[in-house]
Amino acid sequence: MERLALVRKEAGEDLKKFQAGVYRVLADYLLDRFGIRADELDDEKLVEAVMGTDLPVVAREKLAGWVVTARLDKFRPVAGSPGETMRRASEIRETLETM
């Protein structure tokens, strides 16, 4: 949670920078908690791996979506509305806290 807060603070309203940081936080979470090496998997295999965890179905779906989207956003032009990084950080934090 601390790393997520730091990413949010450092990125400010820069959605691309935020997503790059979120990807790293979530990839490290997947490695630490489940042994899933997100950096070594393509999107389809990554989603399969996350969906194979023991997390509740809704949490698995959200986590898989966040990781894939964050990874894609690192390399494509993205623009967010004001408050987008704060909204995404809050959603991720709330979900991870319930796992």
ROTORFI-343039 format. One line per field, with one value per residue: y, x, z of N, C-alpha, C, O, CB in turn; residue in three letters; residue number from 1; chain. Coordinates in steps of 0.05 Angstrom, whole numbers, plus 5000, padded with zeros to 4 digits. Glycine has a CB too. Layout:
ROTORFI-343039
nc2	c(Y, ...) $
nc1	c(X, ...) $
nc3	c(Z, ...) $
cac2	c(Y, ...) $
cac1	c(X, ...) $
cac3	c(Z, ...) $
cc2	c(Y, ...) $
cc1	c(X, ...) $
cc3	c(Z, ...) $
oc2	c(Y, ...) $
oc1	c(X, ...) $
oc3	c(Z, ...) $
cbc2	c(Y, ...) $
cbc1	c(X, ...) $
cbc3	c(Z, ...) $
rest	c(ALA, ...) $
nr	c(NUM, ...) $
kette	c(A, ...) $
end
This chain:
ROTORFI-343039
nc2	c(4976, 5023, 5031, 5038, 5086, 5120, 5117, 5141, 5193, 5211, 5209, 5246, 5278, 5253, 5205, 5164, 5158, 5143, 5094, 5063, 5058, 5032, 4984, 4961, 4957, 4921, 4877, 4862, 4848, 4804, 4768, 4763, 4744, 4701, 4678, 4690, 4710, 4766, 4797, 4760, 4737, 4736, 4777, 4744, 4695, 4717, 4735, 4685, 4661, 4695, 4688, 4636, 4638, 4637, 4678, 4716, 4713, 4764, 4797, 4773, 4783, 4839, 4849, 4823, 4854, 4905, 4898, 4883, 4928, 4969, 4954, 4958, 5013, 5036, 5040, 5065, 5124, 5158, 5191, 5221, 5239, 5296, 5277, 5223, 5190, 5188, 5165, 5114, 5094, 5093, 5054, 5008, 5004, 4996, 4946, 4912, 4914, 4884, 4832) $
nc1	c(5016, 5040, 5077, 5042, 5017, 5061, 5074, 5028, 5033, 5082, 5070, 5029, 4983, 4996, 4979, 5004, 5054, 5036, 5010, 5054, 5082, 5044, 5040, 5090, 5085, 5041, 5060, 5102, 5074, 5044, 5086, 5110, 5066, 5042, 5080, 5079, 5107, 5100, 5127, 5148, 5107, 5059, 5001, 4954, 4971, 4985, 4936, 4910, 4942, 4933, 4879, 4879, 4892, 4879, 4846, 4785, 4735, 4719, 4761, 4804, 4791, 4792, 4846, 4875, 4858, 4876, 4932, 4945, 4924, 4955, 5005, 5001, 4989, 5037, 5064, 5034, 4999, 4966, 4913, 4883, 4825, 4817, 4837, 4838, 4883, 4881, 4831, 4838, 4881, 4855, 4815, 4846, 4875, 4833, 4812, 4857, 4865, 4823, 4836) $
nc3	c(5000, 5014, 4973, 4930, 4945, 4942, 4888, 4867, 4889, 4866, 4812, 4806, 4767, 4721, 4681, 4649, 4674, 4724, 4712, 4695, 4743, 4774, 4747, 4760, 4816, 4820, 4790, 4822, 4868, 4849, 4840, 4891, 4922, 4893, 4861, 4807, 4748, 4720, 4682, 4647, 4619, 4566, 4552, 4551, 4577, 4626, 4646, 4650, 4689, 4734, 4740, 4758, 4811, 4883, 4897, 4908, 4855, 4832, 4850, 4824, 4771, 4769, 4784, 4743, 4699, 4713, 4714, 4661, 4632, 4655, 4639, 4583, 4579, 4591, 4544, 4506, 4481, 4532, 4564, 4619, 4656, 4701, 4766, 4755, 4766, 4821, 4830, 4807, 4839, 4889, 4880, 4869, 4917, 4954, 4937, 4941, 4996, 5016, 5003) $
cac2	c(5000, 5046, 5036, 5049, 5114, 5134, 5119, 5162, 5219, 5218, 5213, 5268, 5273, 5240, 5178, 5146, 5153, 5128, 5066, 5050, 5052, 5013, 4959, 4950, 4949, 4897, 4855, 4852, 4835, 4777, 4752, 4757, 4729, 4677, 4667, 4696, 4729, 4781, 4807, 4739, 4726, 4754, 4785, 4721, 4677, 4731, 4734, 4657, 4657, 4710, 4675, 4611, 4642, 4631, 4703, 4716, 4717, 4792, 4808, 4762, 4797, 4866, 4849, 4817, 4877, 4928, 4892, 4884, 4955, 4985, 4947, 4970, 5042, 5045, 5043, 5078, 5150, 5157, 5216, 5216, 5262, 5304, 5259, 5196, 5174, 5185, 5146, 5087, 5086, 5086, 5029, 4987, 5001, 4984, 4918, 4897, 4912, 4863, 4806) $
cac1	c(5000, 5058, 5088, 5021, 5014, 5084, 5070, 5007, 5044, 5102, 5058, 5010, 4961, 5008, 4968, 5023, 5074, 5022, 5006, 5080, 5088, 5024, 5048, 5112, 5074, 5024, 5077, 5117, 5054, 5039, 5110, 5113, 5044, 5034, 5101, 5073, 5126, 5085, 5145, 5155, 5083, 5043, 4976, 4936, 4982, 4984, 4908, 4905, 4956, 4919, 4853, 4884, 4898, 4857, 4831, 4757, 4733, 4719, 4788, 4821, 4785, 4802, 4875, 4884, 4852, 4894, 4960, 4947, 4920, 4978, 5028, 4996, 4990, 5065, 5075, 5015, 4991, 4942, 4905, 4862, 4810, 4827, 4830, 4839, 4903, 4871, 4809, 4849, 4896, 4836, 4803, 4866, 4881, 4810, 4810, 4879, 4861, 4804, 4846) $
cac3	c(5000, 5015, 4946, 4913, 4952, 4932, 4858, 4862, 4896, 4847, 4785, 4805, 4747, 4697, 4680, 4638, 4695, 4745, 4703, 4695, 4770, 4782, 4735, 4775, 4842, 4817, 4782, 4846, 4885, 4838, 4844, 4920, 4934, 4878, 4844, 4779, 4737, 4700, 4661, 4629, 4607, 4549, 4565, 4554, 4597, 4651, 4655, 4658, 4715, 4755, 4744, 4771, 4839, 4902, 4903, 4899, 4826, 4825, 4854, 4803, 4746, 4771, 4784, 4716, 4682, 4721, 4706, 4632, 4624, 4663, 4621, 4557, 4581, 4593, 4517, 4487, 4491, 4549, 4577, 4638, 4666, 4727, 4787, 4746, 4781, 4849, 4829, 4803, 4863, 4910, 4873, 4872, 4946, 4968, 4929, 4953, 5025, 5022, 4995) $
cc2	c(5025, 5053, 5047, 5079, 5131, 5138, 5141, 5190, 5228, 5223, 5237, 5262, 5260, 5211, 5157, 5138, 5136, 5098, 5050, 5041, 5030, 4985, 4946, 4941, 4923, 4873, 4844, 4838, 4806, 4758, 4744, 4739, 4702, 4665, 4672, 4717, 4744, 4790, 4786, 4727, 4746, 4759, 4761, 4702, 4691, 4730, 4705, 4652, 4670, 4696, 4648, 4614, 4636, 4656, 4700, 4724, 4747, 4804, 4798, 4778, 4825, 4867, 4843, 4841, 4900, 4923, 4895, 4913, 4973, 4979, 4959, 5001, 5053, 5052, 5056, 5106, 5147, 5185, 5210, 5242, 5271, 5285, 5230, 5179, 5169, 5164, 5117, 5077, 5078, 5059, 5005, 4982, 4987, 4954, 4902, 4894, 4891, 4835, 4792) $
cc1	c(5017, 5069, 5067, 5016, 5037, 5082, 5050, 5018, 5064, 5091, 5040, 4987, 4971, 5000, 4988, 5044, 5061, 5019, 5032, 5087, 5069, 5031, 5070, 5102, 5058, 5040, 5092, 5098, 5048, 5062, 5112, 5091, 5039, 5057, 5097, 5092, 5113, 5102, 5152, 5131, 5071, 5017, 4958, 4945, 4981, 4956, 4902, 4918, 4942, 4892, 4855, 4892, 4874, 4842, 4802, 4755, 4734, 4746, 4807, 4817, 4796, 4832, 4886, 4881, 4871, 4922, 4963, 4944, 4944, 5002, 5025, 4999, 5019, 5076, 5056, 5008, 4965, 4937, 4882, 4849, 4822, 4818, 4832, 4859, 4894, 4849, 4819, 4865, 4877, 4823, 4822, 4871, 4857, 4807, 4832, 4876, 4841, 4813, 4860) $
cc3	c(5000, 4988, 4928, 4919, 4941, 4902, 4852, 4867, 4874, 4819, 4783, 4787, 4722, 4696, 4670, 4659, 4717, 4736, 4702, 4723, 4781, 4772, 4752, 4803, 4840, 4808, 4805, 4866, 4875, 4842, 4873, 4931, 4920, 4861, 4814, 4769, 4713, 4676, 4640, 4614, 4588, 4563, 4571, 4576, 4625, 4663, 4665, 4686, 4738, 4761, 4758, 4801, 4857, 4910, 4895, 4869, 4818, 4828, 4832, 4777, 4746, 4769, 4757, 4698, 4688, 4711, 4676, 4622, 4631, 4645, 4594, 4557, 4583, 4565, 4497, 4499, 4508, 4561, 4596, 4646, 4692, 4749, 4780, 4761, 4809, 4850, 4826, 4827, 4885, 4905, 4877, 4902, 4960, 4962, 4942, 4983, 5033, 5015, 5018) $
oc2	c(5045, 5076, 5065, 5095, 5154, 5160, 5158, 5208, 5251, 5241, 5249, 5242, 5258, 5194, 5135, 5115, 5118, 5080, 5027, 5019, 5012, 4965, 4922, 4919, 4905, 4851, 4820, 4818, 4787, 4735, 4720, 4721, 4682, 4644, 4659, 4739, 4736, 4790, 4792, 4709, 4770, 4746, 4759, 4693, 4677, 4725, 4702, 4639, 4658, 4694, 4637, 4594, 4631, 4655, 4684, 4739, 4754, 4820, 4814, 4785, 4834, 4883, 4857, 4847, 4913, 4941, 4908, 4922, 4989, 4997, 4970, 5013, 5076, 5068, 5058, 5110, 5134, 5200, 5195, 5264, 5256, 5277, 5213, 5156, 5147, 5147, 5099, 5054, 5058, 5043, 4985, 4959, 4968, 4938, 4880, 4874, 4881, 4815, 4770) $
oc1	c(5011, 5071, 5073, 5013, 5033, 5088, 5054, 5013, 5063, 5101, 5037, 4973, 4955, 5013, 4990, 5051, 5074, 5025, 5033, 5097, 5077, 5029, 5068, 5110, 5062, 5035, 5095, 5106, 5048, 5058, 5117, 5097, 5031, 5053, 5110, 5094, 5115, 5093, 5160, 5135, 5071, 5011, 4947, 4929, 4977, 4952, 4889, 4906, 4938, 4884, 4836, 4897, 4852, 4826, 4795, 4772, 4748, 4755, 4823, 4836, 4807, 4844, 4905, 4899, 4881, 4935, 4982, 4959, 4953, 5016, 5044, 5010, 5024, 5094, 5063, 5009, 4946, 4956, 4864, 4859, 4836, 4795, 4826, 4853, 4898, 4848, 4811, 4862, 4882, 4820, 4814, 4871, 4862, 4801, 4827, 4885, 4842, 4799, 4870) $
oc3	c(4988, 4980, 4911, 4901, 4933, 4891, 4835, 4852, 4866, 4805, 4762, 4791, 4702, 4709, 4680, 4663, 4728, 4752, 4708, 4728, 4796, 4786, 4759, 4812, 4856, 4817, 4808, 4878, 4891, 4848, 4880, 4946, 4933, 4849, 4798, 4780, 4690, 4654, 4618, 4597, 4593, 4583, 4592, 4593, 4645, 4686, 4686, 4703, 4759, 4784, 4768, 4814, 4847, 4929, 4878, 4859, 4800, 4812, 4823, 4763, 4727, 4754, 4748, 4682, 4669, 4700, 4666, 4605, 4615, 4638, 4582, 4539, 4577, 4562, 4474, 4523, 4499, 4566, 4589, 4642, 4705, 4750, 4797, 4769, 4820, 4868, 4840, 4835, 4899, 4923, 4888, 4911, 4975, 4979, 4953, 4994, 5056, 5021, 5014) $
cbc2	c(5000, 5042, 5009, 5034, 5117, 5119, 5092, 5156, 5218, 5196, 5188, 5294, 5299, 5243, 5177, 5159, 5180, 5140, 5066, 5068, 5076, 5021, 4962, 4972, 4971, 4903, 4864, 4876, 4851, 4779, 4766, 4783, 4745, 4684, 4638, 4706, 4714, 4805, 4817, 4717, 4718, 4741, 4805, 4706, 4669, 4760, 4742, 4638, 4667, 4739, 4671, 4596, 4671, 4618, 4727, 4736, 4705, 4807, 4800, 4732, 4797, 4879, 4828, 4792, 4886, 4931, 4864, 4866, 4967, 4980, 4916, 4963, 5051, 5024, 5016, 5061, 5170, 5136, 5238, 5203, 5256, 5333, 5265, 5195, 5188, 5212, 5153, 5087, 5109, 5108, 5030, 4994, 5029, 4998, 4915, 4911, 4939, 4869, 4808) $
cbc1	c(4981, 5080, 5098, 4994, 5012, 5110, 5060, 4983, 5057, 5123, 5042, 5025, 4946, 5040, 4943, 5037, 5085, 4995, 4993, 5103, 5086, 4995, 5057, 5134, 5057, 5001, 5096, 5130, 5027, 5033, 5135, 5113, 5019, 5011, 5105, 5043, 5152, 5072, 5171, 5168, 5063, 5039, 4962, 4934, 5011, 4992, 4888, 4917, 4985, 4915, 4839, 4906, 4908, 4868, 4844, 4740, 4707, 4698, 4798, 4816, 4755, 4793, 4885, 4869, 4824, 4894, 4968, 4925, 4895, 4985, 5030, 4968, 4974, 5083, 5082, 4990, 4986, 4945, 4897, 4873, 4780, 4817, 4803, 4845, 4930, 4861, 4790, 4868, 4914, 4815, 4793, 4892, 4886, 4784, 4811, 4906, 4852, 4778, 4864) $
cbc3	c(5024, 5035, 4935, 4918, 4983, 4939, 4846, 4881, 4923, 4845, 4778, 4795, 4741, 4697, 4663, 4613, 4706, 4750, 4675, 4683, 4787, 4773, 4706, 4779, 4853, 4798, 4759, 4861, 4886, 4808, 4835, 4935, 4933, 4860, 4849, 4776, 4727, 4713, 4673, 4645, 4629, 4520, 4548, 4528, 4590, 4647, 4632, 4637, 4713, 4747, 4717, 4757, 4844, 4926, 4889, 4916, 4816, 4843, 4882, 4798, 4741, 4797, 4804, 4705, 4686, 4751, 4715, 4619, 4637, 4693, 4619, 4547, 4605, 4606, 4507, 4483, 4468, 4571, 4556, 4663, 4669, 4733, 4798, 4716, 4780, 4860, 4806, 4778, 4872, 4912, 4843, 4858, 4958, 4959, 4899, 4947, 5036, 5008, 4971) $
rest	c(MET, GLU, ARG, LEU, ALA, LEU, VAL, ARG, LYS, GLU, ALA, GLY, GLU, ASP, LEU, LYS, LYS, PHE, GLN, ALA, GLY, VAL, TYR, ARG, VAL, LEU, ALA, ASP, TYR, LEU, LEU, ASP, ARG, PHE, GLY, ILE, ARG, ALA, ASP, GLU, LEU, ASP, ASP, GLU, LYS, LEU, VAL, GLU, ALA, VAL, MET, GLY, THR, ASP, LEU, PRO, VAL, VAL, ALA, ARG, GLU, LYS, LEU, ALA, GLY, TRP, VAL, VAL, THR, ALA, ARG, LEU, ASP, LYS, PHE, ARG, PRO, VAL, ALA, GLY, SER, PRO, GLY, GLU, THR, MET, ARG, ARG, ALA, SER, GLU, ILE, ARG, GLU, THR, LEU, GLU, THR, MET) $
nr	c(1, 2, 3, 4, 5, 6, 7, 8, 9, 10, 11, 12, 13, 14, 15, 16, 17, 18, 19, 20, 21, 22, 23, 24, 25, 26, 27, 28, 29, 30, 31, 32, 33, 34, 35, 36, 37, 38, 39, 40, 41, 42, 43, 44, 45, 46, 47, 48, 49, 50, 51, 52, 53, 54, 55, 56, 57, 58, 59, 60, 61, 62, 63, 64, 65, 66, 67, 68, 69, 70, 71, 72, 73, 74, 75, 76, 77, 78, 79, 80, 81, 82, 83, 84, 85, 86, 87, 88, 89, 90, 91, 92, 93, 94, 95, 96, 97, 98, 99) $
kette	c(A, A, A, A, A, A, A, A, A, A, A, A, A, A, A, A, A, A, A, A, A, A, A, A, A, A, A, A, A, A, A, A, A, A, A, A, A, A, A, A, A, A, A, A, A, A, A, A, A, A, A, A, A, A, A, A, A, A, A, A, A, A, A, A, A, A, A, A, A, A, A, A, A, A, A, A, A, A, A, A, A, A, A, A, A, A, A, A, A, A, A, A, A, A, A, A, A, A, A) $
end
